[in-house]
Amino acid sequence: MSRFRLRPVLPSERALVYEWRNDPAVRRVMSNPHVVDQEVHKDWWQTAIADPRRRMMILDDTNVPAAFIMFFDLKPGLSASWGFYAGASQKSRADLLAMWVTVEVAAVAYAFAHLRLEELFCETRETNSKVLLLHDRTGFVDAGQGQRGFIRKCFTRDRYELLRNGPIFAQLSDVVFEDDPGGVRIAD
């Protein structure tokens, strides 16, 4: 039995994602570091969950929601951007690091094996050295300046094909990918 499951977010998880997004550690690395008002989040959620240019996912750790992943600016078969934040349930720095690595490799695999993208982008606050290092170790490469104060990174399909059988992606053996509501299955 696999420890992790990557699945579509449930509409009922709005409050959970709201709580995670407003965690002070998450806010520090967001483009908008302010507390998000509950009504603003509710309006955003209703729009985001119905937006075909987005995929909102939850990574469960032993059947407990542990991280939120969102793909956005999705151009099917071409590109998307993504971001994530973990819930506060991790007990130690080691647990948090393990979660970050799992989120990272699961998101990359989902982008190329399921969404069938050619390019995956992310923007990370330039002061967030730990996540920038994770992106580099996973295989992301610099893609120029992002919005002010952020570094833009890119992962290509060719790079994924080159690295997916390597040690960092071995973590995927402990991740189950749930089918998309549209019925498209994850490629093996």
N, C-alpha and C positions, 0 to 999 in steps of 0.2 A: 504494500500500500504506500502511495506517495504522500509525502509530508505536505506539499504545496499544491494549490489548485489556482489557476488563473481563469477567471470567469467574468462575464459581463456584470456590471454593477446592477443591483436591484433598485427599483424606484424607492423602495422602503428604506434604503441606506442613505438617504439625503442627510439626515441628522448626524449620522456617523461621519460622513465626509465633511460636513460643516465643522464638527468638533475637531477633526484632524487638521483641517485647513487653518483653523484659528489657534492651533497650538503655537506658543511663542517660538519654539525651535523651527517650525515650518515657516512661520511668517518672516523670520529673519532672512530667509533665502529666496523669498518670493519677490516678483517685480512690484507688487503692492504689499508692503509689510504691515499694513494696518488691519485691525480686526474687521472682518467682513460682517456686516449687519445680516441678521437672520432673514429678513425680507428680501434683501439683495440676493442672498444665496438661494433662497427659494425661487426667485424669478430666473436666476442664472441656471439653476438645476433643471427647471422645466424646459428651458430652451436647449440646454446642452444635451439632455438625455434624448431629445427628439431629433437632434442635428445629425444628418447623415455624414457630415464632414468630421464627426467625432466618434471615438470609441472610448467609453469609460469602463474600466475594468477594476476588479478587486483581486488581490492576491490573498488567498486564505492560507494560513499556517495552521495545520492540524485542525481544519474546519473552523478557524476563528479568523475573521477579517483582520488583515495585518497591514495592507498597503493599498493605496489608490493610484491607479495608472490612467493617464488620459492621453490618447492620440488625438491631435487636432490639426486643422488645416489639411485634412486628408484629401489627397488627390489619388483616387483608386488606381492601383497599378504603378503609380509614380513615386509619390512622396508623402510624408507627414512629419509633423513635429510631435514631440512627446514630453511628458514630465510625470513626476511621481512624488508622493510623500507617504511616509510610513506612519502608522498609528503609534501611539505611545505605549503599546503593550509589551515591547521588547524589554527584557529584564536587565540586560547588560550591554556594554559597548560591543562585545563579541556577537551577541544576538542581533544587534542593530546592523552591524557590518554584514553578517550573514544574510540578513533580510535585504539590504541594499544590493548585494551581489545577485541574489535570487531575482529580485525585481528587475534589475538591469538585464540579465541574460534572458529572462522570460519575456520581457518587453521587446528586446531585439529579435528573439526567435518568433514571437507573435507577429511583429512587423513584416518579416520576410517570409515566413512559412504560411501565415494566415492572410494578412492583408496584401501579400505579394508585392510589397513596395520595392522600388529600386534604390531609394534613399530615405534615411531616417535622420531627422535633425533634433537637436535639443539646444537650449540656451541655459547656461548655468552662471549664477552670480560669480564674478571673477574672484571674490573673496572666499568662495566655497571650495577650498582646496581639496577637501576629502572627496567630494563628488566629482570634481574635475579629474582627480587621479583615478577614481573608479572608471570614469568614461574612457580615459586613456588606456588603462589596463584591459578594458573590455574590447577595445578596438576602434573607438571613435577617434576621428582626426579633426584637427582644427578646420573650421569652415569660415573663418573671418570674424569680424566684430559683429556681435549681436546688438540688441538694444543697449543703450548706455549702461555700462557697468556689468555687462554680461558677455560671456564667451560662447560663440556658436560652434557646435560640433556636428559632425556628420558621420554616419555609418552607411556604407553602400552594400548592395546585394553581393557584389564581387568579394568584398571584404568578409561578409558573413559566410559565404561559401568557403572561403579560405580558412576561417577561424572556427567554424561551428563544431568541428571535431576535436578542437583543442581543449586544454585543461579547464579554462574558465567556463566553457559551455558544458562541461561534464555535469555541472550542477543541474542541468535540465533533466537528468535522469530521475530527479526527485520532484518534478513538476508535471502535473496533469493539466492539459489545456481543455477547457470546456468548449463545446461547440458554440458558435455564434448563434444568436437568435434567428439569423437569416438562414441557418442550416448549412453554412459552409464549414467543412471540417478542416482541422489543422493537418497540414501535409506532414508525412513522416520524413 
